[in-house]
Amino acid sequence: MGKFLLLICYPAYLTGQMFWKKKKPPIEFECSRCGELHKNWPAITYNAPWQYHTLTESEKDEIAQLSSDFCLINWEDQTDRFIRTVLQIPVNNFELTLEYGVWVSVSEQSFKNYDENFERTDYESGFFGWLCSKLEGYEDTLQIPTDVVANAGTQRPTLHLHKNHKHPLVTDFYKGIAKEEAERRIHQIMKQNAG
């Protein structure tokens, strides 16, 4: 699982649009993208949707297209479309959130609209998506229904999980997790990436 996960500093992950104003937590890590040492919480990111990782190497070359923000898988009878988003899990009694860089599948129209407006700094939109990343520490997180919110600026869209979907991830999204649990998850990924 570790080869699919990266620890990315917030500026590299959010394309330089987020600035911290509060004290940063004391976790030191090397960013997988910029290579620098940081002393703040990383975003736990997935480099592709889970469905991409189920393809053979020849299928990846022949029917898939993957970039840092978009993925297409062109089957004979359909095309699956994915975009990269941000899922923020609140950390109780703490000023930061635990952020995941996850993928969602979206409709053809939503994908086209987002792709056409990707470079626009004034673009705002909302649409439905299915979560397509398997988050470690949870039972299967594939196909959790979400609302995708594309915000103005060049930041990645954020997710809102559907509250009526019964799943521990949905509970954590609405009720939050302890700071110790957030740090445990970050350290677990750091160990996987080191090994």
Secondary structure, DSSP 8 states (H G I E B T S, - for coil): -GGGEEEE-HHHHTTT-----S---S--EE-TTT--EESS--EEEESS-HHHHTS-HHHHHHHEEE-SSEEEEE-SS-EEEEEEEEEEEEBTTSS-EEEEEEEEE--HHHHHHHHHTTT-TT--EEEEEEE----TTSS--TT-EEEEEE-SSSS--EEEE-TTS--HHHHHHHH-B-HHHHHHHHHHHHHHHH-
